[in-house]
Amino acid sequence: MKEIEYFYAAHSAFAYLGSARFMAIAAASGRRIAHRPVDLRRVVAEAGAVPFGRRSKAHVAYYFDREIERWSEERDAPWIGRIPTHHANDIALPNGMLIAGLRLGLDIDRLAHALLENHWLHDADLADRSTLAAIGRDAGFDPAPLLDLALAPEVQATYRANTEEAIRRSVFGSPTYFVDGDMFYGQDRLEMVERALARPYAGKWPRR
């Protein structure tokens, strides 16, 4: 089965906003989602962006408040109305949990959506093992093997490899989708992803 590559992080606001729509588009196209959880903070830094904590109040108010508010309404993806309490916590554990699911041969679409939704709708601390266990169970998974494997060297090696691949392929934020090599950054490009699945755009990516 052909794939849509999906580079994102388990705590990403805009990945959450587009998650349900993206999964519906993928299902309708008959393609499998190739999940590539990444260390988003490193990806953003490598792209040369200003770290979140150093961005202006105006930028944060617009991009991480008003934009989320509007897209929440547009995508019917409710949120808590602010940046989650634990948003700055380490994200290796939840991203590792997703990769562990892949290594165990599971379809992690529901789990990926559940992590995003719980963080942005229910203020879940994604660095807390018991919280992740509850999210996993509610999504229909046995969380124990996923969490036991999440920080294992082989899983974290995949996590680093995903991150390096994202940087190498010019990914600079989450979510980023690749349709047959063509890159689409941001959930606001999902309608273009849908079109590309049916009829590819002219031209090629990357440009170099």
C-alpha positions as CSV (number, residue, x, y, z in Angstrom):
1,M,0.0,0.0,0.0
2,K,1.3,3.5,-0.9
3,E,1.9,5.9,2.0
4,I,1.6,9.5,3.1
5,E,4.6,10.4,5.2
6,Y,3.7,12.3,8.4
7,F,6.3,14.2,10.3
8,Y,4.9,15.6,13.6
9,A,5.3,15.6,17.4
10,A,2.9,14.2,20.0
11,H,2.4,17.7,21.5
12,S,1.9,19.7,18.3
13,A,-1.0,22.1,18.3
14,F,-1.4,22.2,14.6
15,A,-1.0,18.5,14.2
16,Y,-3.9,18.1,16.6
17,L,-6.1,20.6,14.7
18,G,-5.5,18.7,11.4
19,S,-5.4,15.1,12.8
20,A,-9.0,14.0,12.3
21,R,-9.2,15.6,8.9
22,F,-5.8,14.1,7.8
23,M,-6.8,10.6,8.8
24,A,-10.1,10.9,7.0
25,I,-8.2,12.1,3.8
26,A,-5.7,9.2,4.1
27,A,-8.5,6.6,4.5
28,A,-10.5,8.0,1.6
29,S,-7.4,7.8,-0.6
30,G,-6.6,4.2,0.4
31,R,-3.2,5.2,1.6
32,R,-1.5,4.2,4.8
33,I,-0.1,6.9,7.1
34,A,3.7,6.5,7.6
35,H,4.2,8.0,11.1
36,R,7.5,9.8,11.7
37,P,7.4,11.3,15.2
38,V,10.2,13.8,15.6
39,D,12.0,16.0,18.2
40,L,10.1,19.1,17.0
41,R,12.1,21.5,19.1
42,R,15.3,20.4,17.4
43,V,13.7,20.5,14.0
44,V,12.5,24.0,14.6
45,A,15.9,25.1,15.9
46,E,17.8,23.6,13.0
47,A,15.5,25.4,10.6
48,G,16.7,28.7,12.2
49,A,13.4,29.7,13.9
50,V,13.3,31.8,17.0
51,P,12.8,29.5,20.1
52,F,9.2,29.7,21.4
53,G,10.2,31.3,24.7
54,R,11.9,34.1,22.8
55,R,9.1,35.0,20.4
56,S,7.3,38.2,20.8
57,K,4.0,38.4,22.7
58,A,2.3,39.5,19.5
59,H,3.5,36.5,17.6
60,V,2.5,34.1,20.4
61,A,-0.9,35.8,20.7
62,Y,-1.6,35.5,17.0
63,Y,-0.1,32.2,16.0
64,F,-0.7,30.2,19.2
65,D,-4.0,31.7,20.2
66,R,-6.0,33.4,17.5
67,E,-4.9,31.0,14.8
68,I,-5.6,28.0,16.9
69,E,-8.9,29.4,17.9
70,R,-10.0,29.9,14.3
71,W,-8.7,26.6,13.1
72,S,-10.3,24.8,16.0
73,E,-13.7,26.1,14.8
74,E,-12.9,25.4,11.2
75,R,-11.8,21.8,11.8
76,D,-14.3,21.1,14.6
77,A,-11.4,20.3,16.9
78,P,-12.1,21.9,20.3
79,W,-9.2,23.0,22.6
80,I,-8.7,24.3,26.1
81,G,-8.3,27.9,24.9
82,R,-4.6,28.3,26.0
83,I,-1.2,26.6,25.7
84,P,-1.4,23.4,27.8
85,T,0.1,23.6,31.3
86,H,2.8,21.0,30.6
87,H,3.6,21.9,27.0
88,A,7.2,22.6,27.8
89,N,7.9,19.2,29.2
90,D,10.1,16.7,27.5
91,I,8.4,14.9,24.6
92,A,10.7,11.9,24.2
93,L,8.3,9.6,26.1
94,P,5.1,10.2,24.1
95,N,6.9,10.2,20.8
96,G,8.7,7.1,21.8
97,M,5.4,5.5,22.7
98,L,4.2,6.1,19.2
99,I,7.4,4.6,17.7
100,A,7.1,1.6,20.0
101,G,3.7,1.0,18.6
102,L,5.1,0.9,15.1
103,R,7.9,-1.4,16.1
104,L,5.2,-3.8,17.6
105,G,3.3,-3.8,14.3
106,L,0.3,-1.7,15.6
107,D,-1.8,0.7,13.7
108,I,-1.1,3.8,15.8
109,D,-3.5,6.3,14.0
110,R,-5.9,6.3,17.0
111,L,-3.1,6.6,19.5
112,A,-1.5,9.5,17.7
113,H,-4.8,11.4,17.6
114,A,-5.5,10.5,21.2
115,L,-2.2,11.9,22.5
116,L,-2.7,15.2,20.5
117,E,-6.3,15.5,21.6
118,N,-5.7,14.8,25.3
119,H,-2.9,17.4,25.4
120,W,-4.8,20.2,23.7
121,L,-8.3,19.5,24.9
122,H,-7.8,17.9,28.3
123,D,-4.5,19.5,29.3
124,A,-2.8,16.1,29.6
125,D,0.9,16.0,30.7
126,L,2.4,13.8,28.0
127,A,5.6,13.4,30.0
128,D,3.7,11.5,32.7
129,R,3.7,7.7,32.4
130,S,0.4,7.2,34.2
131,T,-1.3,9.8,32.0
132,L,0.0,8.1,28.9
133,A,-1.1,4.7,30.1
134,A,-4.6,6.1,30.6
135,I,-4.7,7.7,27.2
136,G,-3.4,4.4,25.6
137,R,-6.1,2.3,27.3
138,D,-8.8,4.7,26.3
139,A,-7.6,4.5,22.7
140,G,-7.9,0.8,22.8
141,F,-4.2,-0.2,23.3
142,D,-2.4,-2.1,26.1
143,P,-0.1,0.7,27.2
144,A,2.4,-1.4,29.2
145,P,4.5,-2.8,26.3
146,L,4.4,0.6,24.5
147,L,5.7,2.5,27.6
148,D,8.2,-0.2,28.5
149,L,9.7,0.2,25.0
150,A,9.3,3.9,24.6
151,L,12.7,4.9,25.9
152,A,14.6,1.8,24.8
153,P,17.8,2.5,22.8
154,E,16.4,1.1,19.6
155,V,13.2,3.3,19.8
156,Q,15.1,6.4,20.7
157,A,17.5,5.7,17.8
158,T,14.5,5.7,15.4
159,Y,13.4,8.9,17.0
160,R,16.7,10.5,16.3
161,A,16.8,9.1,12.8
162,N,13.3,10.5,12.1
163,T,14.5,13.9,13.4
164,E,17.6,13.8,11.2
165,E,15.6,12.8,8.2
166,A,13.2,15.7,8.8
167,I,16.0,18.1,9.0
168,R,17.7,16.6,5.9
169,R,14.4,16.9,3.9
170,S,13.8,20.5,4.9
171,V,11.0,19.9,7.3
172,F,10.7,23.0,9.6
173,G,7.5,22.4,11.6
174,S,4.7,20.1,12.6
175,P,2.7,18.7,10.9
176,T,4.5,18.1,7.6
177,Y,3.1,15.7,5.0
178,F,4.8,14.2,2.0
179,V,2.8,12.9,-0.9
180,D,5.0,11.0,-3.3
181,G,7.9,13.2,-2.3
182,D,6.1,16.5,-2.5
183,M,6.2,18.4,0.8
184,F,3.2,20.1,2.4
185,Y,3.8,22.0,5.6
186,G,1.0,22.8,8.0
187,Q,-2.5,21.4,8.6
188,D,-3.8,24.4,6.6
189,R,-2.4,22.6,3.5
190,L,-4.6,19.5,4.0
191,E,-6.9,20.4,1.1
192,M,-3.8,20.6,-1.1
193,V,-2.7,17.2,0.2
194,E,-6.1,15.8,-0.7
195,R,-5.9,17.3,-4.2
196,A,-2.3,15.9,-4.6
197,L,-3.5,12.4,-3.8
198,A,-6.0,12.6,-6.6
199,R,-4.0,14.7,-9.0
200,P,-0.3,15.7,-8.4
201,Y,0.7,19.3,-8.7
202,A,3.1,20.3,-11.5
203,G,6.7,20.8,-10.6
204,K,9.0,19.0,-8.3
205,W,10.3,19.1,-4.7
206,P,12.9,19.6,-3.5
207,R,14.1,22.4,-5.8
208,R,17.8,21.7,-5.4
